[in-house]
């Protein structure tokens, strides 16, 4: 019984060994495929499998062996472009060039030209086209999302930005009211830069913050967001509150008071995507303002003095009672008005009495 178990154990372990060999083989094959693909990645990025297959079918027909040989020749012709990096904004232009290359290969296949010569000539022309493409500007350290420097890598058909942090450092101390640069500097100057730029401003003076970076910004849809946290030197964005009154790349405080001391943050946005972030720490110094002197108080009173309204002489307009109790006040005009008023009143009373009696008698 023991011997049977010993003899039967190797067959039970064989599937696991075979599975391990199969896994290793698959991994190696996948690695070879990935490595091989990188040798013709530019061709792979700007043409489709159907387009490449159609080109080979036009040259050699539909026989699988000949198509495989043609595809290997096509991929080998573009091997020199495996590590090509181009300006990200030139992708559309290069794609059009590959499309034009495909059309040209169709025409050469119709003329029965050898495919290996046609492929080498097409690769040589495209390489010359890539060399004349507009170059992307170099990354400018030490910070920022620099879209203009984005590169497209043919080795993996992906784009990549500069490997730089979002936060831009500043100098340790700036002039009173004016920051020095406040943005990015050259590599040799990085040792003198710090995460938060210090600003020393006397009380009552002006503080000017400049949200400027050294790298090129997009031409449109650029906005600036300013935030503030009082009395704290920090870069933790959870502490900051918005400053709705500041929208441009410059922010000014005048006159500076102790309540303005703290950390200011400026975020440069492109289509609501942050490109760079700067920090300024405002340190307000100086004694409190002296009390007003007697001369200053007098001067303020003079400046705030307004003349009183002049007295106006009002004409006398007596009432009827005052006229009757003061006969000397009755002029000829006043007597005429009184007589006319009395006559009009008497006529009115007489008319009313006559109308009443007429109505009464008509009723009887």
C-alpha positions in Angstrom: 0.0 0.0 0.0 2.8 2.4 0.8 4.6 1.7 -2.4 1.5 2.3 -4.4 1.1 5.7 -2.8 4.7 6.6 -3.6 4.3 5.5 -7.2 1.1 7.4 -7.6 2.3 10.7 -6.2 4.4 12.0 -9.2 1.4 12.0 -11.6 -0.6 14.1 -9.2 2.2 16.7 -9.1 2.7 16.8 -12.9 -0.3 19.1 -13.7 1.0 21.8 -11.3 4.5 21.7 -12.9 3.0 21.9 -16.3 0.8 24.9 -15.2 3.9 26.7 -13.9 5.7 26.1 -17.2 2.7 27.4 -19.1 2.5 30.5 -17.0 6.2 31.3 -17.4 5.9 30.7 -21.1 2.9 33.0 -21.4 4.7 35.8 -19.5 7.8 35.5 -21.7 5.6 35.6 -24.8 3.7 38.6 -23.6 7.0 40.4 -22.8 8.3 39.6 -26.3 5.2 40.9 -27.9 5.3 44.2 -25.9 9.0 44.6 -26.7 8.4 43.9 -30.3 5.5 46.3 -30.5 7.7 49.1 -29.2 9.9 48.8 -32.3 7.1 50.1 -34.6 5.0 52.1 -32.1 4.8 55.2 -34.3 3.3 53.2 -37.1 1.0 51.5 -34.6 -0.1 54.9 -33.1 -1.2 56.5 -36.4 -2.4 53.6 -38.5 -4.9 50.8 -37.8 -4.5 47.1 -38.2 -7.0 47.1 -41.0 -5.1 49.8 -42.9 -1.8 47.9 -42.6 -3.4 44.6 -43.6 -5.0 46.3 -46.6 -1.7 47.7 -47.8 0.0 44.2 -47.7 -3.0 42.6 -49.5 -2.6 45.1 -52.3 1.0 44.3 -52.6 1.1 40.5 -52.2 -2.4 39.2 -52.3 -4.3 37.2 -49.7 -1.8 34.4 -49.0 -1.1 34.3 -45.3 2.6 33.6 -45.7 3.2 36.5 -48.0 1.1 38.8 -45.9 3.1 37.9 -42.8 6.3 38.6 -44.6 5.0 41.9 -45.9 3.8 43.0 -42.4 7.3 42.2 -41.0 8.9 44.3 -43.7 6.5 47.2 -43.1 7.1 47.1 -39.3 10.9 46.9 -39.8 10.9 49.9 -42.1 9.6 52.1 -39.2 11.9 50.7 -36.5 13.9 53.9 -36.5 10.8 55.8 -35.1 10.4 53.6 -32.1 11.7 56.2 -29.6 10.2 59.3 -31.3 8.8 62.1 -29.2 6.8 64.9 -30.8 5.0 68.0 -29.8 1.6 67.0 -28.5 -0.1 69.7 -30.6 1.4 68.2 -33.8 -0.4 64.9 -33.5 -3.2 65.8 -35.9 -0.7 66.9 -38.5 1.4 63.7 -38.2 -1.8 61.6 -38.4 -2.6 63.3 -41.7 0.9 62.5 -42.9 0.5 58.8 -42.1 -2.9 58.8 -43.9 -1.3 60.3 -46.9 1.4 57.7 -46.7 -1.2 54.9 -46.8 -2.8 56.4 -49.9 0.7 56.6 -51.6 1.4 53.0 -50.8 -1.9 52.0 -52.4 -0.8 53.8 -55.6 2.6 52.1 -55.6 0.9 48.7 -55.1 -1.2 49.4 -58.2 1.9 50.2 -60.1 3.4 46.8 -59.0 6.4 48.4 -57.2 8.3 46.1 -54.7 6.8 46.5 -51.3 10.2 46.5 -49.5 11.3 49.5 -51.5 8.0 51.3 -51.1 8.0 50.8 -47.3 11.6 52.1 -46.9 10.8 55.2 -49.0 7.7 55.9 -47.0 9.5 55.5 -43.7 12.3 57.8 -44.9 9.8 60.6 -45.9 7.9 60.3 -42.6 11.1 60.5 -40.6 12.0 63.7 -42.5 8.5 65.1 -41.8 8.9 64.4 -38.1 12.2 66.2 -38.0 10.6 69.3 -39.3 7.7 69.3 -36.9 7.4 72.3 -34.5 9.3 71.4 -31.3 7.7 71.6 -27.9 9.3 74.1 -25.5 11.4 72.6 -22.8 10.1 72.3 -19.2 10.9 75.3 -17.0 11.6 74.2 -13.4 10.7 74.1 -10.7 6.9 74.0 -10.8 3.7 74.0 -12.7 1.5 72.0 -15.1 3.1 73.2 -18.4 0.7 72.2 -21.2 2.8 73.8 -23.9 5.6 71.4 -23.1 3.5 68.2 -23.3 5.1 65.5 -25.4 3.6 62.6 -27.3 5.6 59.3 -27.0 5.5 56.9 -29.9 6.9 54.2 -27.8 3.6 53.7 -26.0 1.2 56.1 -27.8 0.8 58.3 -24.7 1.4 61.9 -23.8 3.4 63.1 -20.8 3.8 66.4 -19.0 6.8 67.8 -17.1 7.4 65.9 -13.9 7.1 69.1 -11.7 5.1 69.9 -8.6 2.0 72.1 -8.7 3.2 74.4 -5.9 5.7 77.1 -6.9 8.3 78.2 -4.3 9.2 81.8 -3.5 12.1 83.7 -2.0 12.6 83.9 1.7 12.3 87.7 2.0 11.0 90.3 -0.5 11.0 94.1 -0.5 8.4 95.9 1.5 5.2 95.7 -0.4 6.7 94.1 -3.5 7.5 90.3 -3.9 10.5 89.3 -5.9 9.3 87.2 -8.8 7.1 85.0 -6.7 7.2 82.3 -9.4 9.7 79.8 -10.7 13.4 80.1 -11.1 16.3 78.3 -12.7 17.7 75.1 -11.4 20.8 76.8 -10.0 18.7 79.1 -7.9 16.5 76.4 -6.3 18.6 76.3 -3.2 17.5 79.9 -2.3 13.8 79.2 -2.8 11.3 78.2 -0.1 7.7 76.8 -0.2 6.2 80.1 1.0 7.4 83.5 0.0 7.9 85.9 2.9 6.8 89.6 2.6 7.7 92.2 5.2 5.5 95.3 5.1 5.3 98.2 7.4 1.9 99.0 8.9 0.1 101.5 6.7 2.1 100.8 3.6 1.0 98.9 0.5 1.3 95.1 -0.1 1.4 93.9 -3.7 1.2 90.2 -4.6 2.2 89.1 -8.1 0.9 85.7 -9.3 3.3 85.3 -12.2 5.1 82.1 -13.3 8.1 81.7 -15.6 6.6 79.2 -18.0 4.2 80.0 -20.8 0.5 79.9 -20.0 -2.3 79.0 -22.5 -3.6 82.0 -24.4 -7.3 81.7 -23.3 -9.5 80.6 -20.4 -7.0 81.6 -17.8 -8.4 82.6 -14.4 -6.8 83.4 -11.0 -8.2 82.4 -7.6 -7.0 84.1 -4.4 -7.4 82.7 -0.9 -6.3 83.8 2.6 -5.8 82.4 6.1 -5.0 84.9 8.8 -2.2 84.6 11.3 -0.9 81.3 10.0 2.0 80.3 7.8 0.8 77.2 6.0 0.2 75.5 2.6 -2.7 73.4 3.8 -5.5 74.3 1.4 -8.2 73.3 4.0 -7.4 76.4 6.1 -7.9 79.0 3.3 -11.0 81.0 2.5 -11.8 82.6 -0.8 -11.1 86.3 -1.5 -14.0 87.2 -3.9 -12.7 90.7 -4.6 -9.4 89.5 -6.3 -9.6 88.1 -9.8 -6.4 89.1 -11.7 -2.8 88.1 -11.4 -2.2 91.1 -9.1 -3.6 91.6 -5.7 -3.1 94.8 -3.6 -3.8 95.7 0.0 -3.6 99.4 1.0 -3.2 100.4 3.8 -1.8 97.2 5.4 -3.1 96.6 9.0 -2.2 93.8 11.5 -5.4 91.9 10.6 -4.0 91.4 7.1 -1.1 89.3 8.4 -1.2 85.7 7.3 -0.8 83.4 4.2 -2.1 84.3 0.8 -2.5 81.7 -1.9 -2.9 82.3 -5.6 -4.0 79.5 -8.0 -3.7 79.8 -11.7 -6.5 77.9 -13.5 -7.0 76.9 -17.1 -10.5 75.8 -17.8 -10.9 75.2 -14.0 -7.8 73.0 -14.0 -5.0 74.2 -11.7 -1.7 74.9 -13.5 0.3 76.4 -10.6 -0.1 77.5 -7.0 1.9 80.2 -5.2 2.0 81.2 -1.5 2.9 84.5 0.2 3.2 85.1 3.9 2.6 88.7 4.9 4.3 89.9 8.0 3.1 93.3 9.2 5.6 95.3 11.3 5.8 98.8 12.8 4.3 100.5 15.9 0.7 101.6 16.1 -0.1 105.0 14.7 0.4 107.9 17.2 -2.5 109.8 18.6 -3.8 112.8 16.7 -2.2 116.2 17.7 -4.2 119.3 18.4 -3.2 120.7 15.0 -4.4 117.5 13.2 -7.8 117.8 15.1 -8.1 121.4 14.1 -7.2 120.6 10.5 -9.8 117.8 10.4 -12.5 120.1 11.7 -11.7 122.7 9.1 -11.8 120.1 6.3 -15.2 118.8 7.6 -16.7 122.3 8.2 -19.7 123.2 6.0 -21.3 126.7 6.0 -24.7 127.0 7.7 -27.8 127.8 5.7 -28.4 131.6 5.4 -31.4 133.1 7.1 -34.3 133.9 4.7 -36.7 136.9 5.3 -40.2 135.5 5.0 -42.9 137.9 3.7 -45.9 138.6 6.1 -49.1 136.9 5.0 -51.8 137.9 7.6 -55.0 135.9 8.1 -58.5 137.4 7.9 -58.8 137.7 11.7 -55.5 139.6 11.9 -56.7 142.0 9.2 -60.0 142.7 11.0 -58.3 143.3 14.4 -55.7 145.5 12.8 -57.5 148.2 10.7 -54.2 149.8 9.7 -53.3 146.7 7.9 -56.3 147.0 5.5 -55.1 148.5 2.2 -57.3 149.6 -0.7 -56.8 146.3 -2.3 -57.7 144.4 0.8 -60.9 146.4 1.2 -61.9 145.7 -2.4 -61.4 142.0 -1.9 -63.5 142.0 1.3 -66.4 143.9 -0.5 -66.3 141.5 -3.4 -66.3 138.5 -1.1 -69.3 139.8 0.8 -71.2 140.6 -2.4 -70.5 137.1 -3.8 -71.7 135.5 -0.5 -74.9 137.5 -0.4 -75.8 136.7 -4.0 -75.2 133.0 -3.4 -77.5 132.9 -0.4 -80.2 134.8 -2.3 -80.0 132.3 -5.2 -80.3 129.3 -2.9 -83.4 130.7 -1.1 -85.1 131.4 -4.5 -84.4 127.9 -5.7 -85.8 126.4 -2.6 -89.1 128.3 -2.7 -89.6 127.6 -6.4 -89.2 123.9 -5.7 -91.5 124.0 -2.8 -94.3 125.8 -4.7 -94.0 123.6 -7.7 -94.6 120.6 -5.5 -97.9 122.0 -4.1 
